[in-house]
Amino acid sequence: MEAYLDHAATTPINPAALDAQVQASQLIGNPSGSHRAARAAKDLLETSRERVGLLLGVDASEVIFTSGGTESDNLAILGSTQDGHVVLSTAIEHHAVLEAVRASKGRLVGVASSGVVDLNQLEDELKDNGASVRAVSVMLANNETGVVQPLSEVLKLVRKYSPKALCHTDAVQAPSYLDVAELAKGFDLVSISGHKFGGPKGVGVLVIKKSSGLRPMFYGGGQEFELRSGTPNLGGIAAMAVALQEAVTHREANVRRISGLTERLRRGLSSRFPTIKPNGTEAPQMCNITNYCFEGLNSEEILFKLDALGVFASAGSSCASGALNPSHVLLEMGRSKIEALGSLRLSLGVTTTEEEVDYAIGAIGDVIPELAAKKGTAWG
Ligand code: PLP
């Protein structure tokens, strides 16, 4: 038996999306060409763009295809800022945003213990920096805790103090669970990534509102409205558009089902570990992510033991060597380093079954007391 509880890391490809990818990959034309084979590829590219635009509530001409969430986030931040501009973001962003903000010498706003951005601090930063703020980036839902950020409040503050600033949201974790079109309404820049909602890896979107005036990061043939040169990944794009359609069409039913499974998971684990409480439950949270701190234990050891039992999950951020650092998100929420080093993220998705959840509860119920006994700590 195996239980894949790592859908926030990546999702299994949707069968209809896979079909679309195979079919699109058989088209031989380059969409930039002018002969019939090229036009067939161009048609599919533009149909996919229109489809994505409709699903995200924007014009097709505002949909820029990229290589994924990391590129979309980097293009949003690096493309909007130059020397002398201020970029503001939050300290709990994914590294794709955090590192781009650091490279731009930007400023980070903290969060409350609930994981929600500190709007007072954001307001102070906006007041202090006013017209020099060029971009503000606040994620829609956090990838470690699932906490949903109050984007409409953020937007109001930005428009009040820095009306010319571009508002960006990293909505990468959201499309299967939240109405991105509604929640990110009014934002100038929105990132999504195909592999987080049943599409292939290595393809994404940055929505760029027409008035944004973004500079490209790649120069070349001028594809994607001069904003992202390079021959587009047509197979990936066609598949991502189908996956997004599926995610949006079935979102309500999936959210209902996955909420039930998450509830089952949490109940099962709290009956084994009565003192445990998931992180981020005091704020609005997506239905699929549960994050625990097993204080005194080591995430790496937990994951290793679970892996041996066929349960696949994650912890906080890992660095390039694979070694675990304490999660910056949990530290920002006021968790101690020891708590953060024992974090476990269990993320469900559209393919998750009750059997997987029950199997994972059993495996975690065995592994935690075993590791705790070795360390002489209190779990189990
Ligand atoms: N932003 C968030 C919130 C994510 O969860 C991820 C991936 O984990 C990314 C950005 C990066 O996306 P990609 O893997 O497509 O580069």
Boltz pocket constraint, residues with backbone or C-beta under 6 A from the ligand:
constraints:
  - pocket:
      binder: B
      contacts: [[A, 8], [A, 9], [A, 67], [A, 68], [A, 69], [A, 70], [A, 71], [A, 73], [A, 94], [A, 96], [A, 139], [A, 141], [A, 142], [A, 143], [A, 170], [A, 172], [A, 173], [A, 193], [A, 194], [A, 202], [A, 203], [A, 204]]
      max_distance: 6.0
